[in-house]
């Protein structure tokens, strides 16, 4: 007899994939342990994902989420996981698609369905290092750093297709000048207002098909460098675009909104993945 366990949703946010579990009525239990998260995320022996998301009740918002990277570590924010959570919350009838709030480890974020896509407003970003601390190498043109929920280094290059994302990205992620590590993003132009982006992700410890907060960080740095103006569209490795709307207030703080594709790939029930 095949055991029937907890229901889950497998979702993809522009290629960033997640195991989504509705934990509003039933707590996650053993599923939130680092070993369980690694087992669920494992390709070949588990469901396979970049991370695991728990949808939970919140006393300060319409919905709360907790996101764990595939290595079992808890992350304060994942842009695409938040977009997927927004889409799933609408499909489950938890929220009003016209506007709702999601509690994350990086604060309570307003969200909505806009032009048929989930969109989330990230917290204001005040500190932007337009140069450094990571030095450019070879044909790399600019390098900058900021925290968009999680830390990011973005490097402007002539063509992201030529970048060794793992070979260059992993040393950046582990650079001792970045005490909490960082995701490493590489961007190159792809037409007016459009960019290509590839990312080495901390916590996944590999290149992923998309990174939402990486798109936000890159859009801000591209604007700070004078390379981009207004809204930006960043085409991920999956070929799906992430869109970033930016507003800068009188104090110089950036107010980003991120939108992108979020799809329910399949649903299922856990059986023997943790045995």
RAJOFEN-V823931 format. One record per backbone hydrogen bond with DSSP energy under -1.0 kcal/mol. CO is the residue of the C=O (numbers start at 1). NH is the residue of the N-H. Records with the same first field share a line. If there is no record, write none. Layout:
CO: NH  NH
This chain:
6: 270
8: 268
9: 20
10: 265  266
11: 18
12: 263
13: 16
16: 13
17: 50
18: 11
19: 53
20: 9
21: 55
28: 31
29: 32
30: 33
33: 37
34: 38
35: 39
36: 40
37: 41
38: 42
40: 47  48
41: 49
42: 46
50: 70
51: 19
52: 68
53: 21
54: 66
55: 23
56: 64
63: 103
64: 56
66: 54
67: 75
68: 52
69: 72
73: 69
78: 82
79: 83
80: 84
81: 85
82: 86
83: 87
84: 88
85: 89
86: 90
87: 91
88: 92
89: 94
90: 93
96: 99
97: 113
100: 111
101: 62  63
102: 109
103: 65
104: 107
107: 104
109: 102
110: 121
111: 100
112: 119
114: 117
117: 114
118: 260
119: 112
120: 258
125: 254
129: 145
137: 140
142: 156
143: 132
144: 154
145: 129
146: 152
150: 148
151: 183
152: 146
153: 185
154: 144
155: 187
156: 141
159: 162
160: 163
163: 165
164: 168
165: 169
166: 170
168: 172
169: 173
170: 174
172: 175
175: 178
178: 181
183: 153
184: 200
185: 155
186: 198
187: 157
188: 196
191: 194
193: 233
194: 190
195: 235
196: 188
198: 186
199: 208
200: 184
201: 205
203: 71
206: 201
209: 238
211: 215
212: 216
213: 217
214: 218
215: 219
216: 220
217: 221
218: 222
219: 223
220: 224
221: 225
222: 227  228
223: 226
232: 244
233: 195
234: 242
235: 197
236: 239
240: 236
242: 234
243: 259
244: 232
245: 257
247: 255
249: 252
253: 249
254: 125
256: 122
257: 245
258: 120
259: 243
263: 12
266: 10
268: 8
270: 5
272: 275
